Amino acid sequence: MGRLTAVSFRSYRGHQIELRDSGRDRCQVIIHPPGGRGAPHELTPAEGGATLAAMVTQAKAMIDAVMGPRPEPMRPHGGFSRRA
């Protein structure tokens, strides 16, 4: 019987994060940049056997380092009034 590999894609700041889990200690995280902005980058698990969640957090940190600081969220303006 062959191995089952679960594959999932998540979008983060314009990048696609591909998650591959084959069970036990076999997992991969691959960062796919937006079209025309470079080749995919594969993260390898740390020597201590990083979890898939830790690898996703590392991938997001790498994307944040490339993209720069996140913009401030827009706040709704209060106190608008219509004059007749």
N, C-alpha and C positions, 0 to 999 in steps of 0.2 A: 504494500500500500504506500502511495506517495505521500510526501509531506504537504500539509495545507499551509499556505501563506496568506495571511490577511493583509490587504493593502488598502490604505485610506489616504485621502488627500485633504489637506486643510489649507485655507488661504490666510496669509498673514502679510499685511502691508504690501500687497501687490505680488508677493512671492507665493509659490505653491510649495507646501511642505508635504512630502510623500513619506508615509509611515508604512514600514513593512515589518510584520511580526510573524516569525516562523515557529514560535514556541521556544521554550527553555531559554537559553541565552542568545538566541539568534534574532536580533532585531536590527533594523537599519532606519536611518532618517536621511532623506535626500532633499536638499534645497534646490528648487528650480526657480531661477530668477525670471523676471518678466522677459518677454520675447526680445531677443537681440541684445541682452545685457550680460552675456557670459554663459559659461557652461554650468551644468548642475554640479553641486558640491555634496559629497557623501560624508556624513559624520560617522566616525567609528566609535564604538563603545569604549569607555575608559577601562583600564586594566582591572579595576575592581568589579567589572560587570555592571555598567550603568543601566538603569531602568529606561524604558522607552520614554516615560514622562520626563526624566532628567535630560535625555537627549533632545526632546522637543523644546525644553526650556533653553538648552544650549543653542539650538538652531535659531530660536527667536532672538536671543542675545546677539548672535552673529548678524542677523538681519538688521537689528537695531543699530549695531555698530556701523554697518554700511550705509544705512538710510539716514542716520543722524537722529537727533532728538525728535520725539513725537510732538506734533503741533498741539498747542493748547486747545482743549475742547471749547467749542463755541457756547457761550452763555446766552440764554434768552434775555433780551432787553426788556426791562419792566418799565411801567409808567407811561406807556404810549397812550395818548388820548387823541381823539378826533375832535377838531373844532368845527363847528357848524358854520 
